[in-house]
Amino acid sequence: MSYVRGPLARSVDRWSRTLLAYLVAFVLVLLTAPGSSHGEDGNQVLASMDQAMTRAADQFFEYEVVHSDPGKAPKHMALRVWVKGQMRLTEFLAPGDMKGTKALVRSRTQMYLYLPAYNKIRRVASHATKGGFLGTTFSNEDISTTTYADVYAASSVRSEGDNWVVEATPREGVKAAYGKLVFVIDQKLALPTEIRYFNDTGQHTKTETRTDYGCKDTICNAGVMKMVDHSRNDAWTELRKTAWKVNTGLSDGEFSLRRLQP
């Protein structure tokens, strides 16, 4: 059967095609919106966070440290830290039994300790990354990780208020101490305000908060960092920044093994 299409039918067809085009455009916007659940967008957020955390050529910090185990008196410590790229040198100033203890991080897989009581330098074994860093709730992995996008790949990202929330799991072939991390990242600073740590079975084991941010030009850092270990009855360690310098001209030689011993 043949028939002649009238003006009304042609108008309906044009309206249908226009509606379909709008629907396709709307779906594409949803798929590429910042609040979508696409891992690629989350990887871009993590890369921006890494860039913001490593923007300085080098940095120097001094911290007052408080460590608390349930049922025990808080332990007070003091330390100073030099940072350049992935390298980090930490020296304890107090208490007396820890004074002079140093930790040198050359990379995620290369960490050394100097213990003045023995006057020896020892390398921290790669399988000990999950171990606590000198009695704190920060692990050796936490101390030695300066960037995240090269270790973890985003599986989802969403916008919550003024923050990004990014879920990430270890990249294929990369050894990591955690099965999943969830980052809460300030959108303006591109820096984390909270990191939730999960083990390989999905258990939420630790929560780190970074607050009281201060900035020098475009370089910003948290004034208070606190790590709560839920697997240790919520034991916690808090670092309170008391001094901070940026771009002091540190050389790579400051992060050599010779720098560990007096």
Backbone torsions as a table, in degrees:
resi	resn	phi	psi	omega
1	MET	NA	134.1	177.3
2	SER	-114.5	152.4	178.1
3	TYR	-153.0	164.1	-179.3
4	VAL	-99.7	125.6	179.4
5	ARG	-75.2	128.0	-178.2
6	GLY	-88.2	173.7	179.4
7	PRO	-57.4	-37.1	-178.5
8	LEU	-65.1	-43.3	-180.0
9	ALA	-63.5	-42.6	179.7
10	ARG	-64.3	-36.5	178.5
11	SER	-64.9	-40.9	178.3
12	VAL	-63.2	-40.8	179.1
13	ASP	-62.1	-44.6	179.9
14	ARG	-62.9	-41.4	179.3
15	TRP	-63.0	-40.9	-179.8
16	SER	-64.7	-43.3	179.9
17	ARG	-64.7	-39.5	179.3
18	THR	-64.7	-43.0	179.1
19	LEU	-62.4	-41.9	179.2
20	LEU	-62.7	-41.4	179.6
21	ALA	-62.3	-42.7	178.2
22	TYR	-62.8	-41.0	-179.9
23	LEU	-63.8	-43.1	178.7
24	VAL	-62.3	-45.4	179.7
25	ALA	-61.6	-39.8	-179.6
26	PHE	-64.5	-41.9	179.2
27	VAL	-63.5	-42.3	179.2
28	LEU	-62.2	-39.1	177.3
29	VAL	-62.6	-42.9	179.3
30	LEU	-62.1	-40.1	-176.4
31	LEU	-69.8	-26.1	-177.6
32	THR	-108.0	3.2	-178.6
33	ALA	-69.4	149.8	180.0
34	PRO	-58.1	-29.3	-177.4
35	GLY	-87.7	8.8	-178.3
36	SER	-75.5	174.2	-176.7
37	SER	-100.3	25.8	-178.0
38	HIS	-81.5	129.1	-179.6
39	GLY	-61.5	-33.9	-177.5
40	GLU	-61.7	-42.1	176.5
41	ASP	-63.2	-39.5	177.7
42	GLY	-63.2	-37.3	177.0
43	ASN	-64.5	-35.8	176.9
44	GLN	-66.1	-38.3	177.1
45	VAL	-64.7	-43.6	178.6
46	LEU	-63.6	-39.8	178.6
47	ALA	-63.9	-39.4	177.5
48	SER	-66.0	-37.7	177.3
49	MET	-64.0	-45.3	177.8
50	ASP	-58.4	-42.5	-179.5
51	GLN	-63.3	-41.3	-180.0
52	ALA	-66.9	-33.7	-178.5
53	MET	-77.7	-20.4	-175.7
54	THR	-118.4	22.3	-175.9
55	ARG	-67.2	-32.2	-179.1
56	ALA	-75.5	147.5	174.8
57	ALA	-66.4	-38.9	174.6
58	ASP	-160.1	162.6	180.0
59	GLN	-144.9	155.0	175.5
60	PHE	-131.2	135.6	-179.3
61	PHE	-132.3	152.1	163.5
62	GLU	-125.8	138.9	-176.6
63	TYR	-131.3	143.2	161.3
64	GLU	-94.3	134.5	-173.7
65	VAL	-122.4	134.8	174.1
66	VAL	-123.4	128.4	176.4
67	HIS	-119.6	133.9	-176.7
68	SER	-130.9	123.9	170.1
69	ASP	-108.1	137.3	-179.9
70	PRO	-54.2	131.9	177.7
71	GLY	83.1	1.6	179.2
72	LYS	-124.3	155.3	177.3
73	ALA	-67.8	141.5	178.9
74	PRO	-59.6	145.6	177.7
75	LYS	-105.2	131.5	-178.0
76	HIS	-107.1	135.2	179.9
77	MET	-135.7	168.1	173.7
78	ALA	-142.9	142.1	-179.6
79	LEU	-152.6	163.5	173.0
80	ARG	-129.8	152.0	-171.5
81	VAL	-136.7	133.7	171.5
82	TRP	-111.6	136.0	-176.3
83	VAL	-132.9	134.8	172.4
84	LYS	-148.7	114.3	-177.0
85	GLY	59.5	-127.4	178.1
86	GLN	-87.4	-3.0	-176.4
87	MET	-91.0	141.7	-178.3
88	ARG	-146.8	131.3	175.8
89	LEU	-119.8	123.2	-179.7
90	THR	-117.4	132.9	177.8
91	GLU	-127.9	127.6	178.6
92	PHE	-83.7	134.8	178.8
93	LEU	-104.2	-23.2	-178.9
94	ALA	-161.3	155.2	3.3
95	PRO	-75.7	-178.3	-174.2
96	GLY	-57.4	-38.3	-176.4
97	ASP	-75.4	-8.5	176.9
98	MET	-113.2	-6.5	-176.4
99	LYS	-59.5	131.6	-179.7
100	GLY	91.6	-11.3	175.8
101	THR	-67.2	134.6	-177.2
102	LYS	-131.9	148.9	175.7
103	ALA	-130.1	127.4	179.6
104	LEU	-114.9	123.1	174.9
105	VAL	-107.5	119.0	176.3
106	ARG	-96.3	-28.2	176.8
107	SER	-166.6	-178.9	179.3
108	ARG	-59.8	-28.9	-174.7
109	THR	-109.8	9.8	-176.5
110	GLN	-135.4	101.5	-176.9
111	MET	-136.1	138.3	-177.5
112	TYR	-129.3	148.4	176.3
113	LEU	-121.5	139.9	170.8
114	TYR	-114.8	121.5	-179.7
115	LEU	-110.1	109.1	-174.5
116	PRO	-60.7	-28.5	-179.4
117	ALA	-61.9	-29.6	-179.6
118	TYR	-107.5	-9.2	-177.6
119	ASN	51.6	43.4	-178.5
120	LYS	-134.2	151.9	173.2
121	ILE	-106.2	130.6	176.4
122	ARG	-129.6	144.5	178.2
123	ARG	-84.9	137.4	177.5
124	VAL	-80.1	123.1	-177.6
125	ALA	-62.1	146.3	-177.5
126	SER	-62.1	-28.6	-179.5
127	HIS	-78.2	-4.2	-178.7
128	ALA	-98.3	18.8	-176.9
129	THR	-64.0	-27.8	-179.0
130	LYS	-81.5	-11.2	-178.0
131	GLY	-67.6	152.9	-179.7
132	GLY	-68.3	143.4	179.5
133	PHE	-84.4	101.4	174.9
134	LEU	49.3	48.4	173.6
135	GLY	82.6	4.3	179.5
136	THR	-96.3	176.2	176.7
137	THR	-86.5	-4.1	171.6
138	PHE	-80.9	135.6	178.2
139	SER	-89.5	168.3	175.0
140	ASN	-59.3	-35.7	177.3
141	GLU	-63.5	-42.7	179.9
142	ASP	-61.5	-42.1	-177.9
143	ILE	-69.2	-34.9	-173.7
144	SER	-91.0	-6.4	179.8
145	THR	-92.2	115.3	179.6
146	THR	-108.0	-21.1	175.1
147	THR	-134.8	156.2	-173.1
148	TYR	-118.3	-30.9	-173.8
149	ALA	-65.2	-22.5	178.2
150	ASP	-83.4	-12.2	-178.8
151	VAL	-107.6	-38.6	-175.1
152	TYR	-119.9	141.5	176.2
153	ALA	-108.8	134.5	-178.6
154	ALA	-70.1	136.1	174.4
155	SER	-103.9	-21.6	176.9
156	SER	-160.8	158.2	175.5
157	VAL	-148.2	141.7	176.4
158	ARG	-146.9	159.1	178.5
159	SER	-100.1	129.5	176.0
160	GLU	-130.1	104.7	-177.9
161	GLY	61.6	-122.6	-180.0
162	ASP	-96.2	16.2	-175.9
163	ASN	-123.5	155.1	162.8
164	TRP	-95.6	142.6	171.4
165	VAL	-118.2	114.5	-175.2
166	VAL	-118.0	126.1	172.0
167	GLU	-99.1	135.8	-175.6
168	ALA	-142.7	145.9	177.9
169	THR	-125.5	160.4	-177.1
170	PRO	-58.0	140.4	175.7
171	ARG	-67.6	151.6	-179.3
172	GLU	-60.6	129.3	178.5
173	GLY	84.8	-2.0	179.9
174	VAL	-103.7	127.7	178.6
175	LYS	-80.9	126.6	-179.7
176	ALA	-138.2	151.0	-176.9
177	ALA	-79.3	-14.2	-175.0
178	TYR	-122.6	147.7	178.3
179	GLY	-82.3	-24.2	178.4
180	LYS	-161.1	144.5	171.3
181	LEU	-123.5	143.6	172.7
182	VAL	-120.0	118.7	-178.3
183	PHE	-101.6	134.3	167.0
184	VAL	-108.0	114.7	-168.7
185	ILE	-119.6	124.3	176.7
186	ASP	-62.8	122.9	-175.1
187	GLN	-67.6	-32.8	-178.6
188	LYS	-74.2	-44.7	-177.9
189	LEU	-85.5	-22.2	-172.5
190	ALA	61.7	33.1	-178.4
191	LEU	-127.2	150.0	-175.2
192	PRO	-76.2	138.5	171.6
193	THR	-104.8	-16.9	177.6
194	GLU	-156.3	141.1	173.3
195	ILE	-131.4	125.1	177.3
196	ARG	-105.4	131.6	-174.6
197	TYR	-109.1	133.2	-180.0
198	PHE	-125.4	142.9	178.6
199	ASN	-82.8	-174.8	-175.3
200	ASP	-66.6	-20.0	179.7
201	THR	-95.2	4.0	178.0
202	GLY	90.6	5.4	179.8
203	GLN	-78.8	132.6	177.4
204	HIS	-76.2	104.8	-171.4
205	THR	-98.0	-32.7	-176.5
206	LYS	-145.8	155.5	174.7
207	THR	-135.1	125.8	177.0
208	GLU	-111.5	134.3	175.0
209	THR	-118.9	143.3	177.5
210	ARG	-128.7	116.7	-172.7
211	THR	-133.3	179.5	177.3
212	ASP	54.4	51.2	-179.9
213	TYR	-67.0	141.0	172.4
214	GLY	-130.2	154.0	-175.3
215	CYS	-129.8	147.2	169.1
216	LYS	-123.7	105.3	-170.7
217	ASP	58.2	-119.9	-177.2
218	THR	-97.3	5.2	-177.6
219	ILE	-103.2	121.8	-176.8
220	CYS	-124.3	149.3	179.0
221	ASN	-148.9	151.2	-180.0
222	ALA	-72.4	141.4	175.8
223	GLY	-84.0	-26.1	-179.7
224	VAL	-135.8	128.8	174.2
225	MET	-123.7	129.5	-177.0
226	LYS	-133.1	130.5	178.1
227	MET	-116.5	120.2	177.9
228	VAL	-105.6	125.7	-179.6
229	ASP	-101.2	104.6	-177.2
230	HIS	-72.0	-19.5	178.4
231	SER	-81.7	-6.4	178.4
232	ARG	-120.1	41.9	179.4
233	ASN	56.5	39.2	177.4
234	ASP	63.3	33.4	168.4
235	ALA	-59.0	148.6	-177.5
236	TRP	-143.4	154.2	173.4
237	THR	-128.9	133.0	-178.8
238	GLU	-124.5	128.9	176.0
239	LEU	-105.8	125.1	-179.1
240	ARG	-115.5	115.5	-175.1
241	LYS	-69.9	126.8	179.0
242	THR	-114.4	-17.3	176.7
243	ALA	-151.7	149.9	-176.3
244	TRP	-158.6	128.3	175.5
245	LYS	-131.3	148.6	178.9
246	VAL	-126.8	149.4	175.2
247	ASN	51.8	58.3	-178.5
248	THR	-90.9	-3.2	178.4
249	GLY	86.3	29.5	179.4
250	LEU	-62.2	138.3	175.7
251	SER	-94.5	162.3	177.6
252	ASP	-63.0	-25.9	179.7
253	GLY	-63.0	-21.9	177.9
254	GLU	-68.4	-13.0	-177.0
255	PHE	-115.0	31.1	177.7
256	SER	-93.2	163.8	178.2
257	LEU	-63.2	-31.1	178.8
258	ARG	-63.3	-26.6	-179.6
259	ARG	-71.6	-16.5	-177.6
260	LEU	-73.0	-39.0	-176.4
261	GLN	-90.3	145.5	179.4
262	PRO	-61.3	NA	NA
